[in-house]
Amino acid sequence: MSSTAELANIVRVAAVLAAAGKVELKVQPR
């Protein structure tokens, strides 16, 4: 149970970080 929750949390955090990275690239491309 705990392992599943941890994996879900990691996936959620990764998705949020990826979304933030895409937004930053779109707003301020290098």
C-alpha positions, 0 to 999 in steps of 0.5 A: 500500500505505502509503496503504491502511494509513494509511486503515485506521489513521485509521478505527480511531482514529476508531472508538476515539475515537467509542466513547470519546465515546459511553461518556463521554456515557453515563457522564456525560451533560450 
